[in-house]
């Protein structure tokens, strides 16, 4: 009797079980691995914010969208109007490569005092 149990080959049984396991894994629905995200709904499309370029020359001259700012009061007026507009424009400061860093810092401080929230610093393309 002991000899007949030793002759039992388990390899085909294990092969069948592995095939069934692979089929079970392949046929499982993929939804068990999904993650639910609660994204905010898109609001109504408002008007797009404009981009204002403030260029700073090597001699310290300021240009607002290509127009020379003749005085600091004129620049402050433009910045005040930009700060009050809804939505606020994106202020893009473009300093010349040769401008003193002090002038750039003064301009950034002036923009910050006007509470303009959207500000970038760009470089001139040569």
C-alpha positions as CSV (number, residue, x, y, z in Angstrom):
1,X,0.0,0.0,0.0
2,X,2.8,2.4,0.8
3,X,4.3,1.9,-2.6
4,X,1.2,3.1,-4.5
5,X,1.2,6.5,-2.6
6,X,4.8,7.1,-3.5
7,X,4.0,6.6,-7.2
8,X,1.5,9.5,-7.2
9,X,2.9,12.3,-9.4
10,X,1.9,15.7,-8.1
11,X,3.4,17.7,-11.0
12,X,0.4,17.7,-13.3
13,X,-1.8,18.7,-10.4
14,X,0.4,21.7,-9.6
15,X,0.5,22.7,-13.3
16,X,-3.3,22.7,-13.5
17,X,-3.5,24.8,-10.3
18,X,-1.0,27.3,-11.6
19,X,-2.9,27.6,-14.9
20,X,-6.2,28.2,-13.0
21,X,-4.5,30.8,-10.8
22,X,-3.2,32.7,-13.8
23,X,-6.6,32.6,-15.4
24,X,-8.2,33.9,-12.2
25,X,-5.7,36.8,-12.0
26,X,-6.2,37.7,-15.7
27,X,-10.0,37.7,-15.4
28,X,-10.3,39.8,-12.2
29,X,-11.9,43.1,-12.9
30,X,-9.4,46.1,-13.0
31,X,-11.8,48.3,-11.0
32,X,-10.5,46.9,-7.8
33,X,-7.3,49.0,-8.4
34,X,-8.9,52.3,-9.2
35,X,-8.5,55.4,-7.0
36,X,-11.4,57.9,-6.7
37,X,-10.5,61.6,-7.1
38,X,-12.9,64.3,-6.3
39,X,-11.8,67.1,-8.7
40,X,-13.4,70.5,-8.6
41,X,-15.8,71.3,-11.4
42,X,-14.7,73.8,-14.0
43,X,-16.1,77.2,-13.5
44,X,-17.4,79.6,-16.2
45,X,-14.7,80.8,-18.5
46,X,-13.7,84.3,-17.6
47,X,-11.6,86.7,-19.5
48,X,-8.0,85.7,-19.8
49,X,-5.5,87.8,-17.9
50,X,-3.2,89.9,-20.0
51,X,0.6,89.9,-19.9
52,X,2.4,93.1,-19.1
53,X,6.1,93.4,-20.0
54,X,8.2,95.7,-17.9
55,X,11.6,96.0,-19.6
56,X,14.5,97.5,-17.7
57,X,17.2,99.0,-19.8
58,X,21.0,99.0,-19.0
59,X,20.7,102.7,-18.0
60,X,17.7,102.0,-15.7
61,X,15.0,103.2,-18.1
62,X,11.7,101.4,-17.7
63,X,9.3,100.4,-20.5
64,X,5.7,99.3,-19.9
65,X,4.7,97.1,-22.9
66,X,7.1,99.1,-25.0
67,X,6.1,102.6,-23.8
68,X,8.8,104.5,-21.9
69,X,7.9,105.4,-18.3
70,X,8.9,109.0,-18.1
71,X,8.6,109.2,-14.3
72,X,8.2,106.9,-11.3
73,X,4.7,108.4,-10.8
74,X,3.7,107.2,-14.2
75,X,5.0,103.7,-13.5
76,X,3.2,103.7,-10.1
77,X,0.0,104.7,-11.9
78,X,0.3,101.8,-14.3
79,X,1.0,99.4,-11.5
80,X,-1.9,100.7,-9.4
81,X,-4.3,100.2,-12.4
82,X,-2.9,96.7,-12.9
83,X,-3.3,95.8,-9.2
84,X,-7.0,96.9,-9.3
85,X,-7.9,95.2,-12.5
86,X,-9.7,91.8,-12.3
87,X,-8.1,89.5,-13.1
88,X,-4.7,90.9,-12.4
89,X,-2.4,90.8,-15.3
90,X,0.8,88.7,-15.3
91,X,3.7,91.2,-14.8
92,X,6.7,90.0,-16.7
93,X,9.9,91.8,-15.6
94,X,12.6,91.6,-18.4
95,X,15.9,93.1,-17.2
96,X,18.7,93.8,-19.5
97,X,21.9,91.7,-18.9
98,X,23.9,94.8,-18.1
99,X,21.5,96.4,-15.6
100,X,22.6,96.7,-12.0
101,X,20.9,94.2,-9.7
102,X,19.9,97.1,-7.4
103,X,17.6,98.5,-10.1
104,X,15.9,95.1,-10.5
105,X,15.4,94.8,-6.8
106,X,13.9,98.3,-6.6
107,X,11.5,97.4,-9.4
108,X,10.5,94.1,-7.8
109,X,9.9,95.9,-4.4
110,X,7.7,98.5,-6.1
111,X,5.6,95.8,-7.8
112,X,5.3,94.0,-4.4
113,X,4.2,97.2,-2.6
114,X,1.3,97.5,-5.1
115,X,0.2,94.0,-4.1
116,X,0.5,92.5,-7.5
117,X,0.3,88.7,-7.1
118,X,1.3,87.4,-10.5
119,X,5.0,88.2,-11.3
120,X,7.6,86.5,-13.4
121,X,11.2,87.5,-14.2
122,X,12.2,86.7,-17.8
123,X,15.4,87.1,-19.8
124,X,15.8,88.9,-23.1
125,X,16.1,86.5,-26.1
126,X,19.2,87.3,-28.1
